[in-house]
Amino acid sequence: MKKVLFSLLALAVLVFAYNPTKAQGDERKKIELKSSDVTTRGANPNIKEDRPTTDDAKSSRGSGSGTCYVYLHNYTGYSIDIYVDGYWEGTLGKYDDAWVTTGSGYTSLYGVSVGRTKEWKFSGAYCYGSYDYYFY
């Protein structure tokens, strides 16, 4: 009887210890971005701070105090400059993957090919966790 009771207790502990459910904020949101031709002439309203030309460049980490992980997946033959909330975060290579961290609550992502012929836009994100962006 003790063996059976002990086995049931051990099984119950294993079942409750292994809980594959995720917390609500742990899910990665997937967003697909399609390219369009660059239509702006002159100053681009999607860029607040362009790619730095010195090592002393300042950049924004986003507005919130938490951390948001932004995962980038490039399925194009273009190298893409990435801007989060208008601030340059890096260049994503052709057919490359990368990630950046920003403060929680960022609102936009903008990508433009390094030759400035194609662009990808997304706005309206309110991140508390992580987002996956797929560039096509």
C-alpha positions as CSV (number, residue, x, y, z in Angstrom):
1,M,0.0,0.0,0.0
2,K,2.8,2.4,0.8
3,K,4.5,1.7,-2.6
4,V,1.3,2.5,-4.4
5,L,0.7,5.7,-2.4
6,F,4.3,6.8,-2.8
7,S,4.1,6.1,-6.6
8,L,0.9,8.1,-7.0
9,L,2.4,11.0,-5.0
10,A,5.6,11.0,-7.1
11,L,3.5,10.9,-10.3
12,A,1.4,13.9,-9.1
13,V,4.6,15.9,-8.3
14,L,5.9,15.2,-11.8
15,V,2.7,16.2,-13.4
16,F,2.5,19.5,-11.6
17,A,6.2,20.2,-11.9
18,Y,6.1,19.8,-15.7
19,N,3.7,22.5,-16.9
20,P,4.2,23.3,-20.6
21,T,1.8,26.3,-20.6
22,K,3.4,29.7,-21.1
23,A,2.7,33.0,-19.3
24,Q,0.6,35.4,-21.3
25,G,3.5,37.7,-22.2
26,D,5.8,34.9,-23.3
27,E,4.3,34.4,-26.7
28,R,6.3,35.8,-29.6
29,K,4.0,37.8,-32.0
30,K,4.7,37.1,-35.7
31,I,4.5,39.9,-38.2
32,E,5.1,39.6,-41.9
33,L,6.3,42.7,-43.8
34,K,6.1,43.1,-47.5
35,S,8.5,45.5,-49.3
36,S,7.4,48.5,-51.2
37,D,9.2,51.1,-53.3
38,V,10.7,54.0,-51.3
39,T,8.4,57.0,-52.1
40,T,9.9,59.7,-49.9
41,R,12.1,62.4,-51.3
42,G,14.4,64.4,-49.1
43,A,14.2,63.7,-45.3
44,N,12.5,60.4,-44.4
45,P,9.8,60.9,-41.8
46,N,10.4,57.4,-40.5
47,I,14.0,58.1,-39.5
48,K,14.7,60.3,-36.4
49,E,18.4,59.4,-36.2
50,D,20.2,57.9,-39.2
51,R,23.0,55.4,-39.2
52,P,25.9,56.9,-37.1
53,T,29.0,58.2,-38.8
54,T,31.0,58.4,-35.5
55,D,31.5,56.1,-32.6
56,D,29.8,58.7,-30.2
57,A,26.3,58.3,-31.6
58,K,23.4,58.2,-29.2
59,S,20.4,56.0,-29.6
60,S,17.0,55.4,-28.0
61,R,16.3,52.2,-26.1
62,G,12.5,52.8,-26.4
63,S,10.1,54.5,-24.1
64,G,9.3,51.8,-21.5
65,S,11.3,50.6,-18.5
66,G,10.9,46.9,-19.4
67,T,12.6,45.0,-22.1
68,C,11.2,44.0,-25.5
69,Y,13.0,41.6,-27.8
70,V,12.6,42.3,-31.5
71,Y,13.6,39.3,-33.7
72,L,14.3,40.0,-37.4
73,H,14.2,37.5,-40.2
74,N,15.3,38.7,-43.7
75,Y,14.1,36.5,-46.5
76,T,15.2,39.0,-49.2
77,G,18.3,39.6,-51.2
78,Y,18.6,43.1,-49.7
79,S,20.7,44.3,-46.8
80,I,18.3,46.3,-44.6
81,D,18.9,49.2,-42.2
82,I,16.7,48.7,-39.2
83,Y,15.0,51.6,-37.3
84,V,13.0,51.1,-34.1
85,D,11.0,54.2,-33.2
86,G,13.0,56.1,-35.8
87,Y,16.4,55.2,-34.3
88,W,18.9,53.1,-36.2
89,E,19.5,49.8,-34.5
90,G,21.7,48.1,-37.1
91,T,21.9,46.6,-40.5
92,L,20.3,43.2,-41.3
93,G,22.3,41.2,-43.9
94,K,20.8,39.4,-46.9
95,Y,18.9,36.2,-45.8
96,D,20.1,36.9,-42.3
97,D,18.5,36.7,-38.8
98,A,19.2,39.1,-35.9
99,W,17.6,40.6,-32.8
100,V,17.6,43.8,-30.9
101,T,16.4,44.8,-27.5
102,T,14.5,47.9,-26.8
103,G,12.4,49.3,-24.0
104,S,8.9,48.0,-23.6
105,G,6.3,50.0,-25.4
106,Y,8.0,50.8,-28.7
107,T,5.6,51.7,-31.4
108,S,7.2,51.3,-34.9
109,L,9.7,49.4,-36.9
110,Y,11.1,50.6,-40.2
111,G,13.5,48.9,-42.6
112,V,15.0,50.4,-45.7
113,S,17.4,48.7,-48.1
114,V,20.9,50.1,-47.9
115,G,20.5,51.3,-51.5
116,R,17.3,53.2,-50.4
117,T,15.1,51.6,-53.1
118,K,12.9,49.3,-50.9
119,E,11.3,49.8,-47.5
120,W,9.3,47.9,-44.9
121,K,7.0,49.6,-42.4
122,F,5.1,48.5,-39.3
123,S,3.6,50.7,-36.6
124,G,1.2,50.2,-33.7
125,A,3.2,47.6,-31.8
126,Y,3.1,47.7,-28.0
127,C,5.6,45.2,-26.9
128,Y,5.8,43.5,-23.5
129,G,7.8,40.4,-24.5
130,S,8.9,39.8,-28.0
131,Y,8.0,40.2,-31.7
132,D,9.2,38.3,-34.8
133,Y,9.4,40.4,-38.0
134,Y,9.7,38.6,-41.3
135,F,10.9,40.7,-44.2
136,Y,9.7,39.6,-47.7
